[in-house]
Amino acid sequence: MEILSYILIMLILMVGFTVFFGAPYVPSKRRHVEDAFKNLYKIDRKDVLVDLGAGDGTVLRVAHRYGVKRAIGYELSPIIATVGWFLSRGCNRVEIKCTNMWYAKFPKDTTLVYIFGDARDIKKYESKIQSEATRIGQSLSVVSYGFKLPTHEEVKSYGAHHLYVINPLHQKKPQV
């Protein structure tokens, strides 16, 4: 009984930690993700997708089926990341990293970012993606589920999905 209590307390703390530092786990529906990739952004073999808050990896696996070059997901919860790893076994172009997405660096060849955040953090998502586009020096397409980015104009919408392009900011060259 004591071990069961310890496990229960640990699970509550991990879920509480995730909710405090990130959005609570709400699984993406495969059908909705497929609709977004059919109607908003057509994935091809050159695309490298980053999923911020990858959850159980549904978006990553759908992107894999659609032929993405690589799909990387960042997930804070070790329990949910483990579920994602398990469900994604056999998808050789899918990688789920158990890390805090706010500190993660996107791969240099990233072309597409998928977010399913909440209203509380949408500005933070936008800022993170803008920062990474500037750091890697290339435009990033962004598919946002459920929330519109506050300072970027959407290219297209389909249902609850919105497509954006975030360009790198011009950086001043150091004066010699």
Backbone torsions as a table, in degrees:
resi	resn	phi	psi	omega
1	MET	NA	-37.0	-178.9
2	GLU	-65.2	-40.2	179.3
3	ILE	-66.4	-41.5	178.6
4	LEU	-61.5	-41.2	177.4
5	SER	-63.3	-42.6	179.2
6	TYR	-61.6	-44.9	179.5
7	ILE	-63.5	-43.0	179.3
8	LEU	-62.3	-43.5	178.1
9	ILE	-62.9	-42.7	178.9
10	MET	-62.6	-42.7	178.3
11	LEU	-62.7	-43.3	179.1
12	ILE	-63.1	-42.4	178.9
13	LEU	-64.8	-41.9	179.7
14	MET	-65.7	-42.6	178.3
15	VAL	-65.9	-42.4	177.5
16	GLY	-62.0	-40.9	177.6
17	PHE	-60.3	-45.8	-179.5
18	THR	-64.0	-45.0	-179.5
19	VAL	-64.1	-38.2	-179.1
20	PHE	-69.0	-42.3	-175.5
21	PHE	-95.5	-12.3	-179.4
22	GLY	-154.7	178.8	-179.7
23	ALA	-69.8	148.6	176.0
24	PRO	-65.9	155.8	-178.6
25	TYR	-69.9	118.4	172.7
26	VAL	-132.4	109.7	-174.0
27	PRO	-65.7	141.2	174.7
28	SER	-76.6	144.3	175.8
29	LYS	-88.2	127.5	-177.4
30	ARG	-52.9	-42.8	-178.5
31	ARG	-60.0	-40.8	180.0
32	HIS	-68.1	-39.7	178.6
33	VAL	-65.8	-43.5	177.5
34	GLU	-59.8	-42.6	177.5
35	ASP	-58.7	-41.6	179.7
36	ALA	-64.3	-41.4	-179.1
37	PHE	-75.7	-20.3	175.7
38	LYS	-84.8	-38.1	-169.2
39	ASN	-107.2	-18.9	-178.1
40	LEU	-112.6	-50.7	-175.1
41	TYR	-136.8	112.9	179.4
42	LYS	-88.2	110.4	-178.7
43	ILE	-68.9	141.5	171.3
44	ASP	-132.0	-178.1	-172.3
45	ARG	-69.3	-10.7	179.0
46	LYS	-89.7	-13.3	-173.4
47	ASP	-76.5	137.9	170.7
48	VAL	-118.5	114.6	-175.8
49	LEU	-98.7	137.6	171.6
50	VAL	-117.4	127.6	177.8
51	ASP	-109.9	113.5	179.9
52	LEU	-85.9	112.0	-174.6
53	GLY	83.5	60.6	-169.9
54	ALA	-67.1	-17.0	-179.8
55	GLY	55.5	-130.3	-177.5
56	ASP	-85.8	7.0	174.4
57	GLY	85.8	12.8	-178.7
58	THR	-54.8	-48.4	-178.6
59	VAL	-61.0	-41.9	-179.3
60	LEU	-63.1	-42.8	-179.3
61	ARG	-69.4	-38.2	176.6
62	VAL	-64.0	-44.7	178.3
63	ALA	-60.5	-38.6	177.0
64	HIS	-59.6	-46.4	179.4
65	ARG	-64.1	-29.8	179.9
66	TYR	-84.6	-0.3	171.3
67	GLY	95.5	19.6	178.8
68	VAL	-58.8	145.8	177.1
69	LYS	-61.8	-44.2	-178.7
70	ARG	-157.7	145.9	178.1
71	ALA	-132.5	118.8	-177.5
72	ILE	-118.4	130.8	178.4
73	GLY	-120.5	141.1	175.8
74	TYR	-109.7	123.9	-178.4
75	GLU	-134.4	130.3	-177.1
76	LEU	-77.0	-39.6	-175.1
77	SER	-78.8	120.8	178.3
78	PRO	-62.4	-32.3	-179.3
79	ILE	-68.6	-48.4	-178.8
80	ILE	-68.1	-38.9	177.2
81	ALA	-61.0	-40.4	178.7
82	THR	-63.5	-41.5	175.9
83	VAL	-60.6	-44.1	178.5
84	GLY	-60.8	-44.4	177.8
85	TRP	-58.3	-46.1	-178.3
86	PHE	-62.5	-48.3	-177.8
87	LEU	-68.1	-23.8	-176.8
88	SER	-95.3	2.8	179.7
89	ARG	-59.5	140.7	-177.0
90	GLY	91.5	-13.5	176.1
91	CYS	-95.8	91.6	-170.3
92	ASN	-70.3	-10.8	178.0
93	ARG	-104.9	12.8	-179.7
94	VAL	-109.6	133.9	177.4
95	GLU	-136.1	127.9	176.3
96	ILE	-114.6	123.2	-179.6
97	LYS	-107.8	127.0	177.6
98	CYS	-85.4	94.3	-176.4
99	THR	-157.9	166.1	176.7
100	ASN	-79.6	114.4	-174.7
101	MET	-61.4	-24.7	-177.8
102	TRP	-69.0	-20.1	-179.7
103	TYR	-108.1	-6.2	-177.1
104	ALA	-73.8	145.7	175.8
105	LYS	-100.5	131.0	177.4
106	PHE	-71.3	147.2	172.5
107	PRO	-59.8	150.1	-177.7
108	LYS	-60.3	-27.1	-177.3
109	ASP	-97.2	18.5	178.0
110	THR	-61.4	135.5	176.9
111	THR	-121.4	-25.0	-172.5
112	LEU	-138.4	136.5	176.9
113	VAL	-123.6	133.8	177.6
114	TYR	-113.5	130.6	177.1
115	ILE	-131.0	141.0	174.3
116	PHE	-136.2	76.6	-174.3
117	GLY	-98.7	-152.4	176.3
118	ASP	-136.4	165.6	-176.2
119	ALA	-57.4	-32.5	-178.0
120	ARG	-61.8	-34.9	-172.5
121	ASP	-113.3	5.7	-172.5
122	ILE	-62.2	-37.0	177.0
123	LYS	-65.4	-37.0	179.3
124	LYS	-67.7	-40.1	175.3
125	TYR	-59.3	-48.2	-178.1
126	GLU	-60.6	-43.3	179.0
127	SER	-63.7	-42.2	179.1
128	LYS	-61.5	-46.3	-178.4
129	ILE	-67.6	-40.0	177.2
130	GLN	-60.7	-44.0	179.3
131	SER	-61.9	-42.8	-179.6
132	GLU	-70.8	-36.8	176.2
133	ALA	-61.2	-41.9	179.1
134	THR	-68.0	-42.6	-179.1
135	ARG	-62.3	-44.7	-177.5
136	ILE	-87.0	-10.0	173.9
137	GLY	73.9	31.9	176.4
138	GLN	-149.8	157.0	178.9
139	SER	-69.0	145.4	178.1
140	LEU	-122.4	130.2	170.9
141	SER	-80.8	141.5	-177.5
142	VAL	-129.4	127.0	171.4
143	VAL	-107.6	118.0	-179.9
144	SER	-110.8	129.5	179.2
145	TYR	-102.3	119.4	171.6
146	GLY	93.8	-24.9	-176.0
147	PHE	-138.3	142.4	177.7
148	LYS	-89.5	144.1	176.1
149	LEU	-72.1	136.1	-172.9
150	PRO	-71.6	-29.2	-174.3
151	THR	-118.3	5.4	177.3
152	HIS	-117.4	144.7	179.2
153	GLU	-87.8	133.9	-179.3
154	GLU	-71.1	144.9	177.5
155	VAL	-81.4	-39.8	-174.7
156	LYS	-163.9	153.6	174.9
157	SER	-130.5	150.5	173.2
158	TYR	-145.4	112.7	-175.8
159	GLY	59.9	-127.3	-179.8
160	ALA	-91.5	1.8	178.8
161	HIS	-94.2	142.3	179.7
162	HIS	-131.1	136.1	179.2
163	LEU	-106.2	134.2	178.3
164	TYR	-132.4	161.4	168.2
165	VAL	-124.8	123.9	178.3
166	ILE	-110.5	117.3	-178.8
167	ASN	-90.8	151.9	176.3
168	PRO	-65.5	145.7	175.0
169	LEU	-77.4	147.3	177.6
170	HIS	-74.2	129.0	178.9
171	GLN	-103.3	139.6	176.7
172	LYS	-68.8	138.7	176.7
173	LYS	-81.1	138.7	-179.7
174	PRO	-62.8	138.1	179.0
175	GLN	-85.9	138.0	-177.4
176	VAL	-99.4	NA	NA
